[in-house]
Amino acid sequence: MPKRTWEVVLDEHSHLIQLNHGLWTSKHEIWLDGQMVARSRHFIDVGSQHTFEIGQHYCEVHVASNGFQYRYLLFVDGTPYLAREDSCKKCERDKLIRTGIAAYQYWRELARLLGLKYLPNPESSDPFRQRLLGEYKKYVTLVQPSTEKERTSVGVGVLVRYLPVDNVATLRNQIMTDPAVDQLLGKEKTWRCTIENNVALCVFPYRPLKIAAAQVASQVLEWIEALSRSTGPVGLDHCEGDNCPDRNAPIQVVLINGFPTLLCAHCTTKIPGWGGELQRAYQDAPDGLVNGFVSGMGIAILSALAWAAIAVFFNAIAALLSYVVFIGTVKLMDRMGVKRTGRSLLLASLLTLFGAALGAYLALAWEVASELPQRLMLSNLPEIMSAAWQALSATSLLRQAIGFSLMGIIPILIWMWWEQRKHYSRMFRPDVEVVGAK
C-alpha cells in the first residue's frame, strides 16, 4: 500500500497529512494529525480528488494516473505541494505532476475569468470531475470537460440555458451563420456544436499545457454573446417546475443528471416523483413488438440475401454481417416506435439469427443451382435431388451460420442492454444535486 505524507505549516501550526492508497483494495484513506478525515474506494482509479479543511484553509489531495502509474499532489488554498517521498527534481519534471498542477490552476483561473463557481464533481474521475457553474448576462452556464463521439480527446464543453424557441432549425441557422460564430469556431468547426430547443452546447479544445485559460474564457464569452443575440435568458427568479404552487418562491440551482435547472424547494422535493411518473408511463406504453417483428423480418430477409451473395464469394466472412444487421434491426425498431426492452433486443437477436440461417441455406441453394446443368449430364434427377437434400439438411451448415452470428451479436447485445439499463436508471431515478441558492 503506497503511502504519501505532507507536512504543512498553517497559522503557525504544523500539520501532518498522510494518504494511504490501496492499489489492490482500491481504498483511499487520508489522515490529518493522526485522525482520519476522508475515506473512499475507487475500483478503477484514473484520477480522484479528496477535500477537507484545516481551520479556514481548503485542502485537496489529488491522485493522478495514466493507467500504469500514480502521482500524488496536495493543494492548500490553491498552492501545490509534493509529498515527502516525491520531493526531487525528477518528480517535479514528471508529466503527470505537471499536468495535474496545470489542470488545477487552469480550471480555477477559468472560473475567475468567467465569474463562475468552481464546483468539482466528487463522483467523477479526472478530467471529468472539473466543473464550473453560474450565470453570465443572466444565462445559466455550465462549463465542464466533454468528449467527442468522433474523437478520443477531451474538450471544454460549454452548456448554456435559454428560453425555449418555436423553431430550432431557424435558431440553429441564425447562430451558425453569425460571422462572429464562424470566426470563433474557425479551424475547430469539427468540434461538436449542438443547438436545441432550450439549450446549446459547444465544445472547445482543452490543452491546459498549451492553451491558456484566458483564451478559452474569451471563446466561452463570445459564444454566450452570440447566443444572446438570438435567444432570451431563462428567468432566474422563477421556478421551472411543472405545476409549481409559487413561481416567485426563492430559487435554487439543482443539477438533475448534471443538467442545471432552476427550482424552488417545493419542486426540488418532487423530483423523485417525476422519475416515478416517467417509469409508470414507460411501463404502461405498448411494447409494439408486432411492428418490431414485421420491420425486423424485412431486414432479416434482406440480410439473408446479402449473406447468401457474400457467402458465395467470401464464405464465413459473411458472418460479420450479423453485427451490422443487429444494430440496423434495433434502430429500425426504434423508428417504428417499438419500446426498447430486453424482449425487443431478444427479438432483434432472433431475427438476426434467422436471417443468418436463411442466408446460409440460400447460399447453398445458389451453389446447387449453379452446378445443376453439369450434374444433369452425369446423374439422373432423383439422385441430384437426394444429394441436394442431404446438403441442405446438414446440421453443420446451421451451426456454422448461427455460431458466427452469435459472435457478432452477443457483444453488442450485452453493450446495448447495459446502456439501456443506465439510461432508464437515470430517467427513473435521477441524480439530484442541490448546488444552493441562486
Secondary structure by P-SEA (a helix, b strand, c coil): cbbbbbbbbcccbbbbbbbbbbccccbbbbbccccccbbbbbcccccbbbbbbcccbbbbbbbbbcccbbbbbbbcccbbbbccccccccccccaaaaaaaaaaaaaaaaaaaaccccccccccccccccbbbbbcccccccbbbbbbcccccccbbbbbbbcccccaaaaaaaaaacaaaaaaaccccccbbbbcccbbbbbcccccccccaaaaaaaaaaaaaaaaaccccccccccccccccccccbbbbbbcccbbbbbcaaaaaaaaaaaaaaaaaaaacccaaaaaaaaaaaaaaaaaaaaaaaaaccccccccaaaaaaaaaaaaaaaacccccaaaaaaaaaaaaaaaaaaaaaaaaaaaaaaaaaaaacccaaaaaaaaaaaaacaaaaaaaaaaaaaacaaaaaaaaaaaaaaaaaaacccccccccc
